[in-house]
Amino acid sequence: MKAIRIVDADKGTSADIAEMDVADLSDGDVVIKSHYSSLNFKDALAVTGKGKIARTRPLNAGIDVAGVVETSDDKRFAPGDEVVVTGWFLSETRDGGLAEYVRVPGDLVIKRPAGLSLWETMALGTAGFTAGMAIKRMEDNFQKPDDGPVLVTGATGGVGMFAIDLLARRGYEVIAVSRKAEAKADFLKTLGASDVITPDALDLDGKPLGKPIYAGAIDAVGGELLANICAQIQPYGNVAAIGLAGGPKLATTVMPFILRGVSLLGIHSVECPQPWREQIWGQLSGEHKPAHLETIASETVALAGVFEVCERIMKGENSGRTVVDIQG
């Protein structure tokens, strides 16, 4: 079988297409013949060697996979079942989905949601699932469309684009936040954003509290921008933190939380419990299925094309989601 395998190098790690045996894959009781994977920022870090995502090496890259069960010692799955695995430390401590076969414990596997094809599950992948999880946590904490506008930062990234689409589908007024606001405004509005602003529009110049303008937010940036957002959220609004593109440190005060009841919700999709996964995938495949899935997932490449796309992602030159056709 072929796989994009991450190995130790003189300086950090490197990755290339390698031949290996299915028997040498990470332990598990379900073997999946991979049909599709997808490329996320974490994948780009791993494949280019710019981030030590693979904690043990050698290890196959790819944090997502969708395919067909080849063999199973788990009675919940049978050969021929179409299944999906996202997160669960694929490409970190377990061989990942950028390979012709994947072997995982059955507890990590879900059957393909009925309303999605295998390609569509990977068009969504971790990015779409994370956006869906963020919205679930916000709505579990009483977020409603009638409460007011919701900010989405990192709006041109995979999670951001899906968050805009999914929120708009639910009836929310969405304000997209991007440093590419001028160039991408029209595109983001086609996904459902009612307005597109730059991060500078949210700057409070160090003030602990600002005017409570927004009902909630999904933030992929972190750092100073996240602190400014929390200080501008209406009473009892929710901020879902899903990334740290702007840095991991959060210098803020408790004032938004104790004077306005703002909730800061951490979104960790890697270990999302299976009952939540099934509910979120059910929403993503049902009435809340993204309206612009093929617009967002604008590119499909073969396994050999992964390296070029990952380089583009690291340079900030990639647009939209990329699906990998493993058998192509």
Wavefront OBJ file of the C-alpha trace (Angstrom):
o trace
v 0.000 0.000 0.000
v 1.018 3.618 -0.582
v 1.028 6.270 2.136
v 2.395 9.737 2.775
v 4.730 8.813 5.596
v 6.338 11.226 8.028
v 9.853 10.319 9.128
v 12.644 11.900 11.137
v 15.087 14.032 9.150
v 18.331 15.859 9.887
v 16.335 19.000 10.668
v 12.931 18.064 12.039
v 10.775 15.781 9.901
v 10.075 15.090 6.247
v 7.309 13.331 4.326
v 7.102 11.395 1.085
v 5.000 8.712 -0.579
v 6.199 5.353 0.705
v 5.281 1.703 0.266
v 4.320 -0.250 3.379
v 2.318 -3.287 4.480
v -1.155 -3.065 5.958
v 0.141 -5.277 8.769
v 2.487 -2.458 9.830
v -0.287 0.089 10.404
v -1.205 1.317 13.877
v -3.204 -1.165 15.948
v -6.958 -1.429 15.531
v -9.787 -3.838 14.815
v -11.205 -2.102 11.712
v -9.257 -1.858 8.442
v -10.582 0.810 6.070
v -9.787 1.094 2.382
v -9.383 4.859 2.054
v -11.308 6.623 -0.682
v -10.902 10.257 0.350
v -9.063 12.450 2.823
v -8.766 16.228 3.069
v -6.115 18.839 3.783
v -6.182 21.031 6.865
v -3.585 23.418 8.288
v -2.431 20.678 10.638
v -1.838 18.403 7.635
v 0.205 21.115 5.938
v 2.352 21.505 9.049
v 2.985 17.767 9.162
v 3.665 17.223 5.448
v 5.971 20.235 5.040
v 7.839 19.486 8.271
v 7.066 22.963 9.627
v 5.324 21.542 12.660
v 5.896 18.364 14.678
v 2.323 17.110 14.415
v 3.419 13.458 14.347
v 4.449 12.802 17.932
v 5.779 9.359 17.063
v 7.550 8.559 13.823
v 7.413 7.067 11.271
v 3.699 7.797 10.954
v 1.245 8.267 8.098
v -0.085 11.799 7.586
v -3.730 12.827 7.357
v -6.124 13.738 10.175
v -9.264 12.722 8.221
v -10.365 9.693 6.217
v -13.489 8.329 4.558
v -13.671 4.924 2.948
v -15.013 1.388 2.945
v -14.458 -1.255 5.607
v -12.117 -3.951 4.298
v -12.075 -6.161 7.401
v -13.489 -5.783 10.894
v -13.270 -7.623 14.192
v -15.775 -5.139 15.605
v -19.333 -6.448 15.259
v -20.653 -2.916 14.642
v -18.938 -2.816 11.242
v -18.854 -5.218 8.318
v -16.881 -5.338 5.064
v -18.430 -2.933 2.576
v -19.667 -0.423 5.183
v -18.908 3.164 4.224
v -17.340 4.934 7.205
v -15.690 8.140 8.368
v -12.960 8.939 10.908
v -11.907 12.479 11.842
v -9.568 13.539 14.628
v -8.831 10.938 17.290
v -5.094 11.739 16.936
v -4.762 10.469 13.369
v -1.362 11.673 12.117
v -0.360 12.491 15.709
v -0.058 9.153 17.503
v -1.892 6.926 15.010
v -1.359 6.336 11.278
v -3.561 8.768 9.362
v -5.765 9.007 6.328
v -3.346 10.037 3.572
v -2.820 6.371 2.831
v -4.510 3.638 0.834
v -5.500 1.832 4.036
v -6.116 2.898 7.637
v -6.488 0.668 10.701
v -8.235 2.034 13.784
v -10.216 0.840 16.809
v -13.935 0.561 16.084
v -14.717 3.116 18.806
v -13.250 5.829 16.561
v -15.382 4.990 13.513
v -18.817 6.245 12.486
v -20.868 5.082 9.539
v -21.176 7.530 6.654
v -24.069 9.915 7.378
v -26.916 9.055 5.010
v -27.186 12.553 3.548
v -23.519 12.790 2.513
v -21.385 10.977 -0.047
v -17.895 9.866 0.977
v -16.479 12.797 -1.027
v -18.785 15.228 0.773
v -17.736 13.953 4.205
v -14.154 14.861 3.365
v -15.139 18.142 1.711
v -16.377 18.936 5.212
v -13.698 17.001 7.112
v -12.323 18.329 10.377
v -12.932 21.930 9.253
v -16.656 21.482 8.670
v -17.026 19.256 11.699
v -15.295 21.836 13.908
v -17.618 24.583 12.658
v -20.590 22.333 13.357
v -19.285 21.538 16.829
v -18.794 25.234 17.623
v -22.387 26.012 16.651
v -23.675 23.051 18.659
v -21.897 24.239 21.802
v -23.167 27.783 21.311
v -26.749 26.667 20.786
v -26.512 24.243 23.706
v -25.738 27.412 25.692
v -28.882 29.165 24.426
v -27.499 31.048 21.405
v -30.338 31.986 19.016
v -30.505 33.837 15.669
v -32.787 36.483 17.206
v -30.068 37.466 19.697
v -28.155 39.475 17.094
v -25.123 39.314 14.787
v -22.425 36.664 15.174
v -18.785 37.289 14.259
v -16.708 34.722 12.367
v -12.971 35.400 12.344
v -10.476 33.719 10.050
v -13.354 33.877 7.612
v -11.407 32.728 4.546
v -10.149 29.559 6.259
v -11.939 26.226 6.073
v -13.628 26.473 9.482
v -14.509 30.116 8.878
v -16.152 29.494 5.508
v -18.207 26.599 6.847
v -19.158 28.591 9.961
v -20.508 31.400 7.775
v -22.491 28.966 5.633
v -23.875 26.974 8.563
v -24.802 30.000 10.652
v -26.533 31.697 7.732
v -28.453 28.481 7.021
v -29.767 28.629 10.578
v -30.924 32.214 10.182
v -28.084 34.059 11.924
v -26.780 37.426 10.783
v -23.093 36.741 10.168
v -20.292 39.314 10.214
v -17.151 37.900 8.599
v -13.779 39.119 9.869
v -10.742 38.847 7.603
v -7.557 40.693 6.720
v -8.523 39.872 3.140
v -11.834 41.706 3.546
v -11.464 43.899 0.494
v -10.458 41.069 -1.841
v -12.798 38.393 -0.474
v -15.901 40.372 0.535
v -18.014 39.362 -2.437
v -17.092 35.692 -2.072
v -17.815 35.630 1.671
v -21.159 37.278 1.076
v -22.068 34.516 -1.374
v -21.531 32.070 1.509
v -23.984 34.007 3.686
v -22.065 36.851 5.374
v -24.110 40.040 5.664
v -20.988 42.175 6.141
v -17.220 41.726 5.949
v -14.867 43.723 8.181
v -11.173 43.749 9.043
v -9.834 42.842 12.517
v -8.914 46.510 12.998
v -12.621 47.314 13.213
v -12.742 45.371 16.494
v -9.732 47.026 18.146
v -10.578 48.449 21.595
v -7.145 50.035 22.147
v -6.665 48.074 25.370
v -10.036 48.892 26.965
v -11.381 46.043 29.150
v -14.935 46.505 27.880
v -16.461 47.935 24.735
v -19.974 48.489 23.508
v -21.855 45.142 23.495
v -22.517 44.892 19.761
v -22.318 41.203 18.885
v -24.398 38.302 20.152
v -21.630 35.752 19.728
v -18.543 34.735 17.795
v -16.624 31.818 16.335
v -12.949 32.726 16.556
v -10.059 31.046 14.751
v -7.438 33.665 15.618
v -7.065 33.875 19.399
v -4.646 36.343 20.983
v -5.487 40.037 21.098
v -8.354 39.715 18.643
v -10.133 37.172 20.840
v -9.715 39.448 23.871
v -11.243 42.363 21.945
v -14.135 40.198 20.772
v -15.001 38.985 24.278
v -15.203 42.618 25.400
v -17.805 43.420 22.715
v -20.204 40.512 23.228
v -23.733 41.128 24.452
v -24.836 39.794 27.860
v -24.974 35.993 27.948
v -23.481 35.682 24.473
v -21.068 32.922 23.506
v -17.593 32.961 21.983
v -16.383 29.632 20.552
v -12.574 29.490 20.387
v -11.378 27.113 17.670
v -7.856 28.286 16.743
v -4.742 30.294 17.530
v -3.557 31.793 14.248
v -2.918 35.050 16.104
v -1.132 33.453 19.042
v -1.895 31.203 22.036
v -1.813 33.861 24.761
v -5.043 35.525 25.885
v -4.535 38.814 27.730
v -7.957 39.879 28.919
v -9.922 40.611 32.091
v -12.733 38.765 33.800
v -15.081 41.700 33.211
v -16.902 40.339 30.133
v -17.509 37.101 32.008
v -18.683 38.440 35.390
v -20.317 41.708 34.310
v -22.027 40.446 31.134
v -22.150 36.697 31.621
v -20.226 36.045 28.412
v -19.223 32.397 27.897
v -15.909 31.424 26.306
v -16.336 27.940 24.857
v -13.326 25.817 23.939
v -13.778 23.715 20.806
v -11.654 20.549 20.805
v -12.917 18.381 17.960
v -10.146 15.758 18.120
v -11.635 13.906 21.098
v -15.262 14.908 20.588
v -17.389 12.160 22.222
v -19.042 9.771 19.771
v -22.651 10.683 20.737
v -21.849 14.324 19.939
v -20.146 13.282 16.701
v -23.190 11.406 15.522
v -25.444 14.346 16.356
v -23.174 16.893 14.634
v -22.713 14.726 11.528
v -26.461 14.230 11.485
v -26.958 18.001 11.380
v -24.263 18.451 8.728
v -25.920 15.830 6.534
v -29.522 16.894 7.113
v -31.430 20.157 7.114
v -28.307 22.117 8.058
v -26.088 20.651 5.343
v -23.882 23.454 3.957
v -25.453 25.179 0.966
v -22.097 25.909 -0.681
v -20.177 22.685 -0.124
v -18.763 22.399 -3.637
v -17.913 26.113 -3.692
v -15.896 25.810 -0.488
v -14.300 22.459 -1.411
v -13.114 23.743 -4.758
v -10.265 21.309 -5.434
v -9.725 17.559 -5.530
v -6.210 16.149 -5.958
v -4.569 12.726 -6.023
v -2.159 11.593 -3.316
v 0.811 12.911 -5.310
v -0.755 16.382 -5.383
v -0.800 16.748 -1.609
v 2.691 18.208 -1.341
v 2.031 21.190 -3.626
v -1.233 22.026 -1.859
v 0.412 21.839 1.572
v 3.109 24.269 0.429
v 0.381 26.667 -0.763
v -1.420 26.365 2.564
v 1.748 27.249 4.479
v 2.301 30.294 2.234
v -1.292 31.470 2.738
v -1.939 31.037 -0.977
v -4.569 28.282 -0.851
v -8.235 29.158 -1.218
v -11.033 26.877 -0.122
v -10.904 23.252 0.931
v -8.939 20.512 -0.849
v -10.171 16.916 -0.956
v -7.672 14.122 -1.623
v -8.821 11.256 -3.865
v -6.735 8.435 -2.439
v -7.646 5.954 -5.175
v -7.343 8.546 -7.975
l 1 2 3 4 5 6 7 8 9 10 11 12 13 14 15 16 17 18 19 20 21 22 23 24 25 26 27 28 29 30 31 32 33 34 35 36 37 38 39 40 41 42 43 44 45 46 47 48 49 50 51 52 53 54 55 56 57 58 59 60 61 62 63 64 65 66 67 68 69 70 71 72 73 74 75 76 77 78 79 80 81 82 83 84 85 86 87 88 89 90 91 92 93 94 95 96 97 98 99 100 101 102 103 104 105 106 107 108 109 110 111 112 113 114 115 116 117 118 119 120 121 122 123 124 125 126 127 128 129 130 131 132 133 134 135 136 137 138 139 140 141 142 143 144 145 146 147 148 149 150 151 152 153 154 155 156 157 158 159 160 161 162 163 164 165 166 167 168 169 170 171 172 173 174 175 176 177 178 179 180 181 182 183 184 185 186 187 188 189 190 191 192 193 194 195 196 197 198 199 200 201 202 203 204 205 206 207 208 209 210 211 212 213 214 215 216 217 218 219 220 221 222 223 224 225 226 227 228 229 230 231 232 233 234 235 236 237 238 239 240 241 242 243 244 245 246 247 248 249 250 251 252 253 254 255 256 257 258 259 260 261 262 263 264 265 266 267 268 269 270 271 272 273 274 275 276 277 278 279 280 281 282 283 284 285 286 287 288 289 290 291 292 293 294 295 296 297 298 299 300 301 302 303 304 305 306 307 308 309 310 311 312 313 314 315 316 317 318 319 320 321 322 323 324 325 326 327 328
